[in-house]
Amino acid sequence: MSDSFLPTGITRSHGVLHVEALPLTDLAERFGTPCYVYSKAAITASFAEFEQAFASLRPLICYAVKANGNLGILSLLARLGAGFDIVSGGELSRVLAAGGDPGKVVFSGVGKTSDEMAQALRAGVLCFNVESAAELERLSQVASNLGVRAPVSLRVNPDVDPGTHPYIATGLKESKFGVAYADALALYQRAAGLPGIQVNGIDCHIGSQITELSPFVAALEKILLLVDQLAQSGIQLHHLDLGGGVGIRYRDETPIDLKDYAREVAARLKGFGGRLLLEPGRRIIGNGGLLLTRVEYLKTSATHRFTIVDAAMNDLIRPSLYEAWHEILPVTENTVPAVITDVVGPVCETGDILGRARKLAVAQGDLLAILSAGAYGASMGSNYNARPRPPEILVDGDRAHLIRRRESIKDLYRDEWPIPDDL
């Protein structure tokens, strides 16, 4: 396996992979395995890439908390000036605990509860991205009960195929997300007349891990047609939210050039006087993190070789859930023969495969780095098979900061009790 693709912040020096200035061998010794390791420099550079590409449009860049909601990551982005895209009251609490500005928060999601709506209204979020007529009615009632008006956008479903995995395509007409394009004008008119609603903007989000520019352009053009119709009906919008979904390189993809994206957007927003919002998640954090794991056993069957590691699908579910590819590299170069092997974890599921048919030169006890795991890695982790979740470490130059400790076994059942003897 070659190092043909090493994301920003990751290098190989003297045969050993480093995150910034720290060798992964040292991090494994200090924190154990498996563990997540993030590069502050990579995250900062990715956020700056958005700022610089879209500088002429002065956007509010609302980081999608679902990608990775660790408080250390959120506080870093808050200091960089980020807003936040949330989909639950829990994510709002995380943002506030990390020092995020609620006035830069957009609240998305199809199933907001009344309690979550009230929580967000009291916090003073920037906007609710409303995804159904029923949600709009409930939000108006909750806001009226609190004596306020809720700032809203409608998340409009433009029915554009993003060309990504079906599980992460969110802008098609059969998707659970958003308001149907054909219904949007009438629902905006209804919103404008509700006592607890203040119409502020429009939102769309067509999917995730998109590597072609054309779906974004097609969605924007459809949304702008609706913006014009709204203006003609007397509804003026103050912002346009293009969502997130910009993909990264995992294997051999060619990600969208953000400057090209910004140029296409700017050319189409010349007549729009409102603010632009963006909701990137994966593009900010995805290539800024890796999952560090150790080889427990090498096993050979009649048809397969298996490299059994101490990380598993409960730590990184994307390969099992989406058949997603993550580059897997030995941390230390060695001279053992390279073989074709499946990299698998110890979880009791046949689908616990982190990488299929990889050519690896690896021995028992070696360390492996599973790259591009910063997004939807730790945030989708679980305790399946009573496995404690791994620690998370943020590297800043030659310093390593523990931003989440490793769970203990007792952490997993501290809120549970055996039944009484007399039950």
C-alpha positions as CSV (number, residue, x, y, z in Angstrom):
1,M,0.0,0.0,0.0
2,S,1.4,3.3,-1.0
3,D,1.1,6.7,0.6
4,S,-0.2,8.2,-2.7
5,F,-2.9,10.1,-0.8
6,L,-2.1,11.6,2.6
7,P,-4.5,14.3,3.7
8,T,-3.4,17.7,5.0
9,G,-1.8,17.3,8.4
10,I,-0.6,13.7,7.9
11,T,2.9,12.9,6.7
12,R,5.3,9.9,6.8
13,S,8.7,10.7,8.3
14,H,11.5,8.1,8.8
15,G,9.0,5.4,7.8
16,V,6.3,6.4,10.5
17,L,3.0,8.2,9.9
18,H,2.7,11.4,11.8
19,V,-0.2,13.7,12.5
20,E,1.4,17.1,12.3
21,A,4.6,16.8,14.4
22,L,3.6,13.7,16.4
23,P,4.3,10.1,15.4
24,L,1.2,7.8,15.6
25,T,3.4,5.3,17.4
26,D,3.8,7.7,20.3
27,L,0.1,8.5,20.4
28,A,-0.8,4.8,20.4
29,E,1.5,4.2,23.4
30,R,0.1,7.2,25.3
31,F,-3.6,6.8,24.6
32,G,-4.0,3.2,23.5
33,T,-6.0,1.8,20.6
34,P,-8.4,2.2,19.0
35,C,-8.4,6.0,19.1
36,Y,-9.4,8.9,16.9
37,V,-6.8,11.4,16.0
38,Y,-7.5,14.8,14.5
39,S,-5.3,17.5,13.1
40,K,-6.1,21.1,14.2
41,A,-4.1,22.4,11.2
42,A,-6.2,20.4,8.8
43,I,-9.5,21.5,10.3
44,T,-8.4,25.1,10.4
45,A,-7.3,25.0,6.7
46,S,-10.5,23.4,5.6
47,F,-12.6,26.1,7.2
48,A,-10.3,28.8,5.8
49,E,-10.7,27.3,2.3
50,F,-14.5,28.0,2.5
51,E,-13.9,31.5,3.8
52,Q,-11.4,32.3,1.1
53,A,-13.3,30.8,-1.8
54,F,-16.6,32.5,-0.9
55,A,-15.0,35.7,0.4
56,S,-16.8,38.0,-2.0
57,L,-20.2,36.7,-0.8
58,R,-19.4,37.0,2.9
59,P,-21.3,33.9,3.8
60,L,-22.1,32.5,7.2
61,I,-20.5,29.1,7.3
62,C,-22.6,26.9,9.6
63,Y,-20.6,23.7,10.4
64,A,-22.9,20.6,10.4
65,V,-22.6,19.3,13.9
66,K,-23.7,15.8,12.9
67,A,-20.4,15.2,11.2
68,N,-18.5,15.4,14.4
69,G,-19.9,17.0,17.5
70,N,-17.0,16.7,19.9
71,L,-16.8,19.8,22.1
72,G,-13.2,20.3,21.3
73,I,-13.9,20.4,17.6
74,L,-16.9,22.7,18.1
75,S,-15.0,25.1,20.3
76,L,-12.2,25.3,17.7
77,L,-14.6,26.1,15.0
78,A,-16.5,28.6,17.1
79,R,-13.2,30.5,17.7
80,L,-12.7,30.5,13.9
81,G,-16.1,32.3,13.6
82,A,-18.2,29.4,12.4
83,G,-21.9,29.1,12.8
84,F,-23.5,25.7,13.3
85,D,-26.2,23.6,11.6
86,I,-27.9,21.4,14.1
87,V,-30.6,18.7,13.9
88,S,-31.5,18.2,17.6
89,G,-31.8,19.9,21.0
90,G,-28.8,17.8,22.1
91,E,-26.7,19.3,19.3
92,L,-27.8,22.8,20.3
93,S,-26.7,22.0,23.9
94,R,-23.3,20.9,22.6
95,V,-22.9,24.1,20.6
96,L,-23.7,26.2,23.5
97,A,-21.4,24.2,25.8
98,A,-18.6,24.7,23.3
99,G,-19.0,28.5,23.3
100,G,-20.9,28.7,20.0
101,D,-23.1,31.7,19.2
102,P,-26.8,30.7,19.1
103,G,-27.4,33.7,16.8
104,K,-25.3,31.8,14.2
105,V,-27.2,28.5,14.6
106,V,-29.7,27.0,12.0
107,F,-31.9,24.3,13.2
108,S,-32.7,21.6,10.6
109,G,-34.3,18.2,10.9
110,V,-37.6,16.6,10.1
111,G,-38.8,15.7,13.6
112,K,-38.2,18.7,15.9
113,T,-40.2,18.2,19.1
114,S,-42.1,21.0,20.9
115,D,-39.5,21.0,23.7
116,E,-36.7,21.3,21.2
117,M,-38.4,24.2,19.5
118,A,-38.9,26.0,22.8
119,Q,-35.3,25.3,23.7
120,A,-34.1,26.8,20.5
121,L,-36.4,29.8,20.7
122,R,-35.2,30.6,24.2
123,A,-31.6,30.3,23.1
124,G,-32.2,32.7,20.2
125,V,-31.2,30.6,17.2
126,L,-30.8,32.3,13.9
127,C,-33.3,30.3,12.0
128,F,-35.4,27.1,11.9
129,N,-35.2,25.2,8.6
130,V,-38.8,23.9,8.5
131,E,-39.4,20.7,6.7
132,S,-43.2,20.2,6.7
133,A,-46.5,21.9,6.9
134,A,-47.2,20.2,10.2
135,E,-43.9,21.3,11.7
136,L,-44.7,24.9,10.6
137,E,-48.0,24.9,12.4
138,R,-46.5,23.4,15.6
139,L,-43.6,25.9,15.6
140,S,-46.0,28.8,15.3
141,Q,-48.0,27.5,18.3
142,V,-44.9,27.0,20.4
143,A,-43.5,30.5,19.5
144,S,-46.9,32.1,20.2
145,N,-47.1,30.4,23.6
146,L,-43.7,31.9,24.4
147,G,-44.7,35.4,23.1
148,V,-42.2,35.4,20.3
149,R,-42.0,34.8,16.5
150,A,-39.9,32.0,15.2
151,P,-37.5,32.9,12.4
152,V,-37.9,30.4,9.6
153,S,-36.7,29.1,6.3
154,L,-38.5,26.4,4.4
155,R,-36.2,23.6,3.4
156,V,-37.3,23.1,-0.2
157,N,-36.7,19.8,-1.9
158,P,-35.6,20.7,-5.5
159,D,-35.8,17.0,-6.7
160,V,-32.2,17.1,-8.0
161,D,-30.2,13.9,-8.2
162,P,-26.9,14.5,-6.4
163,G,-25.2,11.3,-7.8
164,T,-24.3,10.0,-4.4
165,H,-25.2,6.9,-2.3
166,P,-29.0,6.5,-2.0
167,Y,-28.8,6.6,1.8
168,I,-27.3,10.1,1.7
169,A,-29.2,11.6,-1.2
170,T,-31.6,14.0,0.5
171,G,-33.0,16.2,-2.3
172,L,-35.0,13.7,-4.4
173,K,-38.8,13.8,-4.3
174,E,-39.0,10.4,-2.5
175,S,-36.8,11.7,0.3
176,K,-38.2,12.3,3.8
177,F,-36.5,15.6,3.9
178,G,-37.8,19.0,2.9
179,V,-40.9,20.5,1.4
180,A,-41.9,19.5,-2.1
181,Y,-41.0,22.1,-4.6
182,A,-44.5,22.3,-6.0
183,D,-45.9,22.9,-2.5
184,A,-43.4,25.5,-1.4
185,L,-45.0,28.7,-2.7
186,A,-48.3,28.0,-1.0
187,L,-46.6,27.0,2.3
188,Y,-44.6,30.2,2.3
189,Q,-47.8,32.1,1.9
190,R,-49.3,30.2,4.8
191,A,-46.2,30.8,6.9
192,A,-46.4,34.6,6.2
193,G,-49.8,34.7,7.8
194,L,-49.1,32.6,10.9
195,P,-48.8,34.6,14.2
196,G,-45.8,32.9,15.6
197,I,-43.7,32.9,12.3
198,Q,-41.3,35.3,10.8
199,V,-40.3,34.3,7.3
200,N,-36.6,35.0,6.9
201,G,-35.0,32.7,4.2
202,I,-35.0,29.6,2.1
203,D,-33.0,26.5,2.4
204,C,-32.1,23.4,0.4
205,H,-29.8,20.4,1.0
206,I,-29.6,17.8,-1.8
207,G,-27.3,15.2,-0.3
208,S,-23.9,14.3,1.1
209,Q,-20.5,13.4,-0.4
210,I,-21.3,15.1,-3.7
211,T,-18.3,15.4,-6.1
212,E,-19.9,17.0,-9.1
213,L,-20.7,20.7,-9.3
214,S,-23.7,20.4,-11.6
215,P,-26.3,19.2,-9.0
216,F,-25.5,22.2,-6.8
217,V,-26.0,24.6,-9.7
218,A,-29.2,22.9,-10.8
219,A,-30.6,23.1,-7.3
220,L,-29.6,26.7,-6.9
221,E,-31.3,27.7,-10.2
222,K,-34.5,26.0,-9.1
223,I,-34.4,27.7,-5.7
224,L,-33.8,31.1,-7.3
225,L,-36.9,30.7,-9.5
226,L,-38.9,30.1,-6.4
227,V,-37.3,33.2,-4.7
228,D,-38.5,35.3,-7.6
229,Q,-42.0,33.9,-7.3
230,L,-42.0,34.7,-3.6
231,A,-40.9,38.2,-4.3
232,Q,-43.7,38.7,-6.7
233,S,-46.1,37.5,-4.1
234,G,-44.8,40.0,-1.6
235,I,-42.5,37.7,0.4
236,Q,-38.9,39.1,0.6
237,L,-36.2,36.7,1.8
238,H,-33.2,37.8,3.9
239,H,-31.0,34.8,3.4
240,L,-30.5,31.8,1.1
241,D,-29.0,28.6,2.6
242,L,-27.4,26.2,0.1
243,G,-26.8,23.5,2.7
244,G,-23.8,21.3,2.7
245,G,-22.9,18.0,0.9
246,V,-19.6,19.0,-0.7
247,G,-17.6,15.7,-0.9
248,I,-14.0,14.9,-0.1
249,R,-11.5,12.4,-1.4
250,Y,-11.6,9.0,0.2
251,R,-10.0,7.0,-2.6
252,D,-9.8,8.3,-6.1
253,E,-12.6,11.0,-6.1
254,T,-11.9,14.4,-7.5
255,P,-13.6,16.8,-5.1
256,I,-15.3,20.0,-6.2
257,D,-13.0,23.0,-6.3
258,L,-14.6,25.4,-3.9
259,K,-13.5,28.4,-6.0
260,D,-15.4,27.0,-8.9
261,Y,-18.4,26.5,-6.7
262,A,-18.2,30.0,-5.3
263,R,-17.9,31.4,-8.8
264,E,-21.0,29.6,-10.0
265,V,-23.0,30.7,-7.0
266,A,-21.8,34.4,-7.2
267,A,-22.8,34.5,-10.9
268,R,-26.4,33.5,-10.0
269,L,-26.8,35.6,-6.8
270,K,-26.2,39.0,-8.4
271,G,-29.8,40.0,-8.0
272,F,-30.3,38.6,-4.6
273,G,-29.8,41.1,-1.7
274,G,-29.8,38.6,1.2
275,R,-27.1,36.7,2.9
276,L,-25.6,33.4,1.8
277,L,-25.5,30.5,4.3
278,L,-23.5,27.2,3.8
279,E,-23.7,24.1,5.9
280,P,-20.5,22.1,5.3
281,G,-19.6,19.2,7.6
282,R,-17.6,16.4,6.0
283,R,-15.5,18.9,3.9
284,I,-14.4,20.6,7.1
285,I,-13.6,17.6,9.3
286,G,-13.5,14.4,7.1
287,N,-9.9,14.4,6.0
288,G,-8.8,16.0,9.3
289,G,-9.1,12.8,11.3
290,L,-8.1,9.2,11.3
291,L,-8.9,6.1,13.3
292,L,-5.8,4.5,14.8
293,T,-6.0,0.7,15.4
294,R,-3.8,-2.2,16.2
295,V,-3.6,-5.7,14.6
296,E,-4.7,-8.4,17.1
297,Y,-4.5,-11.4,14.8
298,L,-3.8,-12.6,11.3
299,K,-6.1,-15.4,10.1
300,T,-6.3,-17.4,6.9
301,S,-9.3,-19.4,5.7
302,A,-9.8,-21.5,2.6
303,T,-10.6,-18.4,0.5
304,H,-9.6,-15.3,2.5
305,R,-7.0,-13.7,4.6
306,F,-8.2,-11.6,7.5
307,T,-6.4,-8.9,9.4
308,I,-8.3,-8.7,12.7
309,V,-7.9,-5.3,14.4
310,D,-9.1,-3.8,17.7
311,A,-11.3,-1.2,16.0
312,A,-14.7,-2.3,14.7
313,M,-17.9,-1.3,13.0
314,N,-19.2,0.2,16.3
315,D,-16.2,2.7,16.1
316,L,-16.5,3.4,12.3
317,I,-19.8,2.2,10.8
318,R,-19.5,3.8,7.4
319,P,-17.9,0.8,5.6
320,S,-20.6,-1.5,7.0
321,L,-23.5,0.9,6.4
322,Y,-22.6,2.4,3.0
323,E,-19.8,0.1,1.8
324,A,-17.7,3.2,2.1
325,W,-14.0,3.1,1.3
326,H,-11.4,4.4,3.8
327,E,-7.7,4.2,2.9
328,I,-5.9,1.9,5.4
329,L,-2.1,2.3,5.8
330,P,0.5,0.7,8.1
331,V,1.7,3.3,10.5
332,T,5.3,1.9,10.4
333,E,6.8,0.6,7.2
334,N,8.0,-2.9,7.4
335,T,9.5,-5.6,5.1
336,V,7.0,-8.4,5.5
337,P,5.4,-9.5,2.2
338,A,2.3,-7.6,1.2
339,V,-0.8,-9.7,0.8
340,I,-4.5,-9.2,-0.1
341,T,-6.5,-9.2,3.1
342,D,-9.8,-8.1,4.6
343,V,-9.4,-5.7,7.6
344,V,-12.1,-6.7,10.1
345,G,-13.0,-6.0,13.7
346,P,-14.0,-8.2,16.6
347,V,-17.7,-7.3,16.6
348,C,-20.0,-10.3,16.2
349,E,-21.4,-9.4,12.8
350,T,-20.3,-10.7,9.4
351,G,-20.5,-7.1,8.2
352,D,-17.9,-5.9,10.6
353,I,-15.4,-5.2,7.8
354,L,-13.4,-1.9,7.7
355,G,-11.7,-2.7,4.4
356,R,-12.1,-5.4,1.8
357,A,-9.3,-6.9,-0.3
358,R,-6.6,-4.5,0.8
359,K,-3.0,-5.1,-0.1
360,L,-1.1,-4.7,3.1
361,A,2.3,-5.5,4.5
362,V,1.4,-6.1,8.1
363,A,2.2,-8.3,11.1
364,Q,0.5,-9.1,14.3
365,G,0.9,-6.1,16.7
366,D,1.3,-3.6,14.0
367,L,-0.6,-0.3,14.0
368,L,-2.9,0.7,11.1
369,A,-4.3,4.2,10.3
370,I,-7.8,4.3,8.8
371,L,-7.8,7.6,7.0
372,S,-10.5,10.2,6.3
373,A,-12.4,9.2,9.4
374,G,-13.0,12.6,10.9
375,A,-16.6,12.9,9.7
376,Y,-19.3,10.4,10.7
377,G,-16.8,8.3,12.6
378,A,-16.9,9.0,16.3
379,S,-20.3,10.8,15.9
380,M,-21.9,7.6,14.7
381,G,-20.2,5.3,17.1
382,S,-22.0,3.0,19.4
383,N,-21.4,0.6,22.3
384,Y,-22.5,-2.5,20.4
385,N,-21.1,-5.7,22.0
386,A,-20.6,-3.7,25.2
387,R,-17.5,-2.0,23.6
388,P,-16.4,1.3,25.2
389,R,-16.1,4.1,22.7
390,P,-12.5,5.2,21.9
391,P,-10.8,8.4,23.0
392,E,-10.5,11.4,20.7
393,I,-7.2,13.4,20.4
394,L,-6.7,16.7,18.8
395,V,-3.1,17.3,17.7
396,D,-1.8,20.9,17.5
397,G,1.8,20.9,16.2
398,D,3.8,18.8,18.7
399,R,1.1,18.8,21.4
400,A,-1.7,16.3,21.8
401,H,-4.9,17.2,23.6
402,L,-7.3,14.6,24.9
403,I,-10.7,15.9,23.9
404,R,-12.7,12.8,24.8
405,R,-11.4,10.2,27.2
406,R,-11.8,6.5,26.6
407,E,-15.0,5.1,28.0
408,S,-14.7,2.5,30.7
409,I,-16.8,-0.6,31.0
410,K,-18.6,0.8,34.0
411,D,-19.5,3.9,32.0
412,L,-21.6,1.6,29.8
413,Y,-23.9,0.5,32.6
414,R,-23.7,3.3,35.1
415,D,-27.4,4.2,34.4
416,E,-28.7,0.6,34.6
417,W,-29.5,-1.6,37.6
418,P,-30.1,-5.3,38.1
419,I,-33.7,-6.3,38.9
420,P,-34.4,-6.7,42.6
421,D,-34.3,-10.3,43.9
422,D,-38.1,-10.2,44.7
423,L,-39.2,-9.1,41.2
